[in-house]
């Protein structure tokens, strides 16, 4: 079996370095792999980080955009992926559970009526991992495995390539943005066209470092403020601005 790991990045070189370090050391090594990264017009040290990893991992393929294409750039990554399973990874995943790739492949096999399965996330005083409230989930237990059926995100998510190609004829024409993200659009298309559910793998937990705390620790506050303001998500941008003001004071 081949597994494609795809990652989109933009001006998050410090997150990216930590993300890739954890990713490569957490793989099971049980599959053939391809690693596809798209640098979405970064102006920081992202290129240097990727060059360093390309020297250590020759299978890493990097695509470069001179201008930020937003979330629409995911369409190129999914189109280029050749694996039986495609694992989408956010560049702010700072810690992966051991053999996360094997876990995702295993759960996609065991839960054939699901098309979109994400890792669970750490939730503490520093981040909610972008996961909604527990009340939005229903446990689906099968032979010792547990999926929380409900809303998911694209932080570290597996899909079958065959399922993706069943819906790509629509996906490729739908404009994506922060209010209409690739993960939400794919889960909708899977549900409506293929009658496939979405959920979270309860026992496989990653650190999805979203939120102002980690943006501050990794020197990304300005970048996050720019992203959310440009996307019209002003309430989210405000939380980052408030932390920046507190640091100045």
Buried (B, 14 or more C-beta within 10 A) or exposed (E): EBBBBBBBBBBBBBBBBBBBBBBBEBBBEEBEBBBBBBBBBBEBBBBEBBEEBBEEEEEBEBBEBEEBBBBBBBBBBBEBBEBBBBBBBBBBBBBBBEBBBBBBBBBBEBBEEBBBBBBBBBBEEBBBBBBEEEEEBEEBEEEEBBBBBBBBBBBBBBBBBEBBEBBBEEBEEBEBBBEEBBBBBBBBBBBEBBEBBBBBBBEBBBBBBBBBBBBBBBEBBEBBBEBBBEBEBEEBBEBBBEBBEEEEE
